[in-house]
């Protein structure tokens, strides 16, 4: 198991690009899927909770005592031929192509992580879920840790574009992946197919109603002002913290 003292730059950049998209999708999934008593059948690729059953795949698991992430394909109980694991193997390919060691290392040491997420495995699940797309991920707790399942089911709704909660989503996203807030915003706009133009200090999005949204950044890349004008009328929004 490699000695790691932080995430790789390639992983940090990928996480920054995907974090806001993933967090919004997690909120949408939470509204759709009740978090009640649950059961899972990974051979059948199903997860059931509160009378709702969705199709899932197995990303990996986080061991609380060891503070490590183990990919499903590296887990001897499953392996890369398991029905729930096969849909996730593209992540390993992406990792090889982009130099994301977190996606190619069978067991990732996260004992160094002291950030705002519950544990470093949550961030790996976020990035993995973002690459796969779909409806979000589920952390299914068990004695000693949590298994992370990716929801790939057309009945689960996709998140919709809404500029009003965007500052809150971006604040949360950049607290987890703080290095490139401009990339986080650009990734979110691109995902929702919102046209935008970007300079070092300004990102301007062009909304479907003819209005605009503007994010201004300081010399350190932090957002210092967010403004939405819907059809020429300014919309009050909270001051950004990202």
BELWO-V745133 format. One record per pair of residues at least 6 apart in sequence whose ideal C-beta (glycine too) atoms are under 6 Angstrom apart, sorted by the first residue. I is the first residue (numbers start at 0). J is the second residue. D is the distance in Angstrom with one decimal. If there is no record, write none. Layout:
I;J;D
I;J;D
//
This chain:
0;106;5.2
0;108;5.4
3;108;5.0
4;111;5.3
7;100;5.0
9;97;5.4
9;98;4.7
9;99;4.6
10;99;5.0
10;101;4.8
11;178;5.3
13;126;5.5
14;126;4.8
14;176;4.0
15;176;4.3
15;178;5.9
15;179;4.3
15;182;4.8
15;183;5.1
16;182;5.3
16;186;3.9
17;129;3.1
17;186;6.0
18;172;3.7
18;175;5.7
18;176;4.6
18;183;5.7
19;168;5.2
19;169;5.4
19;172;4.1
19;183;5.3
19;187;4.1
20;129;6.0
20;187;5.7
20;190;4.6
21;125;4.9
21;128;5.7
21;129;4.6
22;168;5.6
22;171;5.5
22;172;5.4
23;158;4.4
23;168;5.4
24;135;4.7
24;158;4.8
25;135;5.0
27;156;5.9
27;158;4.2
28;134;5.5
28;135;3.6
31;155;5.5
31;156;5.9
32;48;6.0
32;51;5.6
33;48;5.4
33;49;2.7
35;48;5.4
35;49;4.0
37;48;4.0
38;47;5.2
39;46;4.7
41;57;5.8
41;83;4.2
44;54;5.4
44;55;5.8
44;82;5.8
44;83;5.2
45;52;5.4
46;53;5.6
46;55;4.6
46;148;5.8
53;150;5.2
53;152;4.2
53;155;5.8
54;151;5.6
54;152;4.2
55;148;4.1
55;150;5.6
56;83;5.1
56;86;4.3
56;87;5.3
56;149;4.9
57;71;3.9
57;83;4.2
57;84;5.5
58;87;5.8
58;124;5.7
58;127;5.1
58;147;4.3
58;149;5.4
59;68;5.7
59;69;5.5
59;70;4.3
59;71;5.2
59;147;5.8
60;69;5.3
60;144;5.7
60;146;4.6
61;68;5.5
61;118;5.9
61;120;3.1
61;144;5.0
61;145;5.2
62;144;4.5
63;144;4.9
66;109;5.2
66;110;4.3
67;106;5.3
67;108;5.8
68;107;4.3
68;109;5.9
68;120;4.5
68;123;5.1
69;106;5.0
70;105;6.0
71;77;5.0
71;84;4.3
72;79;4.0
72;84;5.2
73;105;3.4
77;84;5.2
79;88;5.9
90;102;5.1
90;127;5.4
90;130;5.9
91;102;5.9
91;103;5.8
93;130;5.8
94;102;2.7
94;103;4.2
95;103;5.7
101;107;5.5
101;123;5.8
109;119;3.4
112;119;3.4
115;174;5.2
116;122;5.4
116;175;5.7
124;136;5.2
124;147;4.2
128;136;4.1
128;149;5.6
131;149;5.5
133;149;6.0
133;150;5.7
133;151;4.4
134;150;4.2
134;155;3.4
135;150;5.3
136;147;5.6
136;149;5.2
137;148;4.6
138;145;4.6
138;147;5.7
139;146;4.8
139;148;6.0
160;191;4.0
162;212;5.0
162;227;5.1
166;225;5.1
166;236;5.6
166;237;5.6
166;239;4.7
169;241;4.7
170;240;4.4
170;241;4.7
172;183;5.2
173;180;4.9
173;183;5.6
173;241;4.1
180;220;5.7
180;222;5.6
180;241;5.2
184;202;5.5
184;214;5.7
188;195;4.8
188;204;5.4
193;204;5.1
194;205;4.6
195;202;5.9
195;204;4.3
196;203;5.5
200;216;5.2
201;215;5.6
202;214;4.6
203;211;5.9
203;213;5.0
204;212;4.4
205;211;6.0
208;229;5.7
208;230;5.3
209;230;5.5
210;228;4.8
210;229;4.1
210;230;5.2
211;228;5.3
212;227;4.6
213;226;4.9
214;222;5.2
214;225;5.3
215;223;5.6
215;224;4.2
216;222;5.6
217;223;5.1
222;239;4.5
222;241;4.8
225;236;5.7
225;239;4.6
227;234;4.2
227;236;5.9
//
